[in-house]
Amino acid sequence: MQVYKVEVVSKKQLTDKIYELNVRLVNSSNLEFKAGQCVGFHVLPETEDPALQTKEKRLYSLTSLPEHGNELSFCVDITPMGPGSKLVINAKPGDQFNLEGPYGGFVVSDRSKDLLFLATGAGIAPFRSMIKDLLKSGFDKKITLLFGVRSEDDAFYHEEFSKLAEEYSNFTFIPMLSQPKADWKGERGRITKYIEENSSSLLGSVAYICGSPQMIKDTRSLLISKGWGVRDVKIEIFH
Ligand SMILES: Cc1cc2nc3c(=O)[nH]c(=O)nc-3n(C[C@H](O)[C@H](O)[C@H](O)COP(=O)(O)OP(=O)(O)OC[C@H]3O[C@@H](n4cnc5c(N)ncnc54)[C@H](O)[C@@H]3O)c2cc1C
């Protein structure tokens, strides 16, 4: 697997726990990847045993577009607070580290059906790249994104997805809050609640789910009980 040296361009705190990290490749022109894939950050300092560095990696999905293979973006939940989270928290413009990849088969391969993307928290990461890539490349089936977080304070990328939904008539963005304030006008509750109530209008789509193991387990089982074929439910577990 190819290793790339990258330099931090910027870092932005999106919520209490979520950071956006933007890096650019140093010495190489492009990282070739498919929207939805991830890379492994080497989380040990470069001075340590290179073999150990390759072993000590943490996977992060690319949120940027494949066509911008020199400038890569990530969205990272720092809750685990291990070496991956700390690398991101401490990252300053100009810092360098290595990453390797791309990894993963969580990509859209069948472009003939409507798509349903279901994410909670940082699980939105691969979908930011996939959805932008699909829309920009002229995908003309329906795309629905259900994005759940706890409250207004935990919400991020809402404005960006809302703008995309205004621009592309085949894209529907449904932000959901499980513990919203009284004046929240959008959907309330968990993603599973929305599927319970709306599955008939979504059936026939290929579903992609990304988030915590429990959310994926619950959502996948529910979709299958509502008529989705096992092969039409794709999952990416962040563990
Ligand atoms: C294919 C793939 C893609 C991923 N993409 C992303 C991404 O885009 N953004 C992102 O934020 N994360 C992503 N993850 C998850 C990320 O790789 C892990 O959360 C990572 O291990 C955290 O590294 P760390 O060094 O901070 O903590 P670790 O040293 O790995 O873990 C520290 C402690 O936290 C626990 N822990 C690990 N992960 C989580 C978690 N997600 N939530 C709560 N506790 C946890 C561990 O069991 C351990 O006890 C992805 C995971 C996979 C498998």
The ligand as an SDF file (V2000), in Angstrom:
LIG
                    3D

 53 58  0  0  0  0  0  0  0  0999 V2000
  -13.4250    2.0530    7.5820 C   0  0  0  0  0  0  0  0  0  0  0  0
  -13.4080    3.0410    8.7220 C   0  0  0  0  0  0  0  0  0  0  0  0
  -13.5210    4.4000    8.4500 C   0  0  0  0  0  0  0  0  0  0  0  0
  -13.5290    5.3160    9.5040 C   0  0  0  0  0  0  0  0  0  0  0  0
  -13.6770    6.6480    9.2260 N   0  0  0  0  0  0  0  0  0  0  0  0
  -13.7650    7.5240   10.2550 C   0  0  0  0  0  0  0  0  0  0  0  0
  -13.9940    8.9190   10.0060 C   0  0  0  0  0  0  0  0  0  0  0  0
  -14.0800    9.3750    8.8680 O   0  0  0  0  0  0  0  0  0  0  0  0
  -14.1110    9.7450   11.0790 N   0  0  0  0  0  0  0  0  0  0  0  0
  -14.0030    9.2830   12.3700 C   0  0  0  0  0  0  0  0  0  0  0  0
  -14.1240   10.0830   13.3160 O   0  0  0  0  0  0  0  0  0  0  0  0
  -13.7830    7.9750   12.6320 N   0  0  0  0  0  0  0  0  0  0  0  0
  -13.6580    7.1030   11.6140 C   0  0  0  0  0  0  0  0  0  0  0  0
  -13.4380    5.7770   11.8640 N   0  0  0  0  0  0  0  0  0  0  0  0
  -13.2590    5.3630   13.2560 C   0  0  0  0  0  0  0  0  0  0  0  0
  -11.8380    5.6280   13.6730 C   0  0  0  0  0  0  0  0  0  0  0  0
  -10.9320    4.9080   12.8550 O   0  0  0  0  0  0  0  0  0  0  0  0
  -11.6990    5.1900   15.1270 C   0  0  0  0  0  0  0  0  0  0  0  0
  -12.6100    5.9130   15.8990 O   0  0  0  0  0  0  0  0  0  0  0  0
  -10.2940    5.4000   15.5580 C   0  0  0  0  0  0  0  0  0  0  0  0
   -9.8190    4.1480   16.0150 O   0  0  0  0  0  0  0  0  0  0  0  0
  -10.1130    6.3390   16.7070 C   0  0  0  0  0  0  0  0  0  0  0  0
   -8.7230    6.3910   16.9320 O   0  0  0  0  0  0  0  0  0  0  0  0
   -8.1000    6.8420   18.2830 P   0  0  0  0  0  0  0  0  0  0  0  0
   -6.6320    6.5550   18.1690 O   0  0  0  0  0  0  0  0  0  0  0  0
   -8.5290    8.2100   18.6620 O   0  0  0  0  0  0  0  0  0  0  0  0
   -8.7250    5.8670   19.3910 O   0  0  0  0  0  0  0  0  0  0  0  0
   -8.3590    4.3020   19.6290 P   0  0  0  0  0  0  0  0  0  0  0  0
   -6.9800    4.2050   20.2420 O   0  0  0  0  0  0  0  0  0  0  0  0
   -8.5780    3.5590   18.3840 O   0  0  0  0  0  0  0  0  0  0  0  0
   -9.4330    3.9540   20.7000 O   0  0  0  0  0  0  0  0  0  0  0  0
   -9.4320    4.5250   22.0220 C   0  0  0  0  0  0  0  0  0  0  0  0
  -10.6060    3.9300   22.7900 C   0  0  0  0  0  0  0  0  0  0  0  0
  -11.8440    4.3800   22.2200 O   0  0  0  0  0  0  0  0  0  0  0  0
  -12.6240    3.2780   21.7470 C   0  0  0  0  0  0  0  0  0  0  0  0
  -13.1440    3.6790   20.4150 N   0  0  0  0  0  0  0  0  0  0  0  0
  -12.5640    3.4600   19.1950 C   0  0  0  0  0  0  0  0  0  0  0  0
  -13.3170    3.9900   18.2160 N   0  0  0  0  0  0  0  0  0  0  0  0
  -14.3900    4.5510   18.8040 C   0  0  0  0  0  0  0  0  0  0  0  0
  -15.5090    5.2620   18.3260 C   0  0  0  0  0  0  0  0  0  0  0  0
  -15.7030    5.4970   16.9880 N   0  0  0  0  0  0  0  0  0  0  0  0
  -16.4080    5.7410   19.2210 N   0  0  0  0  0  0  0  0  0  0  0  0
  -16.2290    5.5380   20.5650 C   0  0  0  0  0  0  0  0  0  0  0  0
  -15.1750    4.8580   21.0840 N   0  0  0  0  0  0  0  0  0  0  0  0
  -14.2800    4.3710   20.2250 C   0  0  0  0  0  0  0  0  0  0  0  0
  -11.6600    2.1130   21.6190 C   0  0  0  0  0  0  0  0  0  0  0  0
  -12.3280    0.8800   21.8180 O   0  0  0  0  0  0  0  0  0  0  0  0
  -10.6510    2.3980   22.7190 C   0  0  0  0  0  0  0  0  0  0  0  0
  -11.1300    1.9300   23.9550 O   0  0  0  0  0  0  0  0  0  0  0  0
  -13.4040    4.8530   10.8320 C   0  0  0  0  0  0  0  0  0  0  0  0
  -13.2770    3.4910   11.1030 C   0  0  0  0  0  0  0  0  0  0  0  0
  -13.2760    2.5810   10.0590 C   0  0  0  0  0  0  0  0  0  0  0  0
  -13.1480    1.1190   10.3830 C   0  0  0  0  0  0  0  0  0  0  0  0
  1  2  1  0
  2  3  1  0
  2 52  2  0
  3  4  2  0
  4  5  1  0
  4 50  1  0
  5  6  2  0
  6  7  1  0
  6 13  1  0
  7  8  2  0
  7  9  1  0
  9 10  1  0
 10 11  2  0
 10 12  1  0
 12 13  2  0
 13 14  1  0
 14 15  1  0
 14 50  1  0
 15 16  1  0
 16 17  1  0
 16 18  1  0
 18 19  1  0
 18 20  1  0
 20 21  1  0
 20 22  1  0
 22 23  1  0
 23 24  1  0
 24 25  2  0
 24 26  1  0
 24 27  1  0
 27 28  1  0
 28 29  2  0
 28 30  1  0
 28 31  1  0
 31 32  1  0
 32 33  1  0
 33 34  1  0
 33 48  1  0
 34 35  1  0
 35 36  1  0
 35 46  1  0
 36 37  1  0
 36 45  1  0
 37 38  2  0
 38 39  1  0
 39 40  1  0
 39 45  2  0
 40 41  1  0
 40 42  2  0
 42 43  1  0
 43 44  2  0
 44 45  1  0
 46 47  1  0
 46 48  1  0
 48 49  1  0
 50 51  2  0
 51 52  1  0
 52 53  1  0
M  END
$$$$
